[in-house]
Amino acid sequence: MISLHIEWRRKLIRWLFQLNDQIQIIIATHSPMTAQQVGKGQLYYLKRERGKIELDPFTGDPKTLL
């Protein structure tokens, strides 16, 4: 989504969540503005420790990301 205007990104995220709340949607981004569109408990991040990659939940409120 790097080439999408920020407002189009927001609209796309909202549209995806409106499709069906019973499906899992995986979106990868480096953009905090895109990550802000999800709610608490819906954001995860990857971290690498000692050569191993782990998936961890973001424990804060995504709306507070800069």
C-alpha positions in Angstrom: 0.0 0.0 0.0 3.0 2.3 -0.2 1.7 4.0 -3.4 -1.7 4.7 -2.0 -2.7 8.1 -0.7 -3.2 8.0 3.1 -6.9 8.6 2.8 -7.3 5.8 0.3 -5.4 3.5 2.8 -7.9 4.4 5.5 -10.8 3.8 3.3 -9.4 0.4 2.2 -8.8 -0.7 5.7 -12.4 0.3 6.7 -13.8 -1.5 3.7 -11.9 -4.7 4.4 -13.2 -4.8 7.9 -16.8 -4.2 6.7 -16.6 -7.2 4.3 -16.9 -9.8 7.0 -16.0 -9.7 10.6 -15.6 -13.5 10.8 -12.5 -13.6 8.5 -8.9 -13.0 9.3 -7.2 -10.2 7.4 -3.4 -9.9 7.3 -1.9 -6.7 6.3 1.9 -5.9 6.4 2.9 -2.3 6.7 5.6 0.0 8.0 3.2 2.9 8.1 2.0 3.9 11.6 -0.9 5.7 10.0 -2.1 2.5 8.5 -1.6 0.5 11.7 -3.7 3.1 13.6 -6.8 1.9 11.7 -7.1 -1.3 13.8 -8.4 -1.7 17.3 -6.7 -3.0 20.5 -5.7 -6.6 20.2 -5.7 -6.6 16.4 -2.1 -5.4 15.9 1.0 -7.7 15.9 4.6 -7.1 15.1 7.6 -9.2 14.2 10.8 -9.2 16.2 14.1 -11.0 15.7 16.0 -12.3 18.7 19.1 -14.5 18.4 18.3 -15.2 14.8 14.7 -16.3 15.5 11.7 -14.3 14.3 8.7 -14.1 16.7 5.2 -12.6 16.3 4.2 -10.6 19.3 1.0 -8.7 20.1 1.1 -4.9 20.3 -0.1 -4.2 23.8 -0.9 -0.5 23.5 -3.6 1.3 21.7 -2.7 1.4 17.9 -4.4 4.9 17.8 -1.5 6.3 19.7 1.2 5.4 17.2 2.9 8.3 15.6 
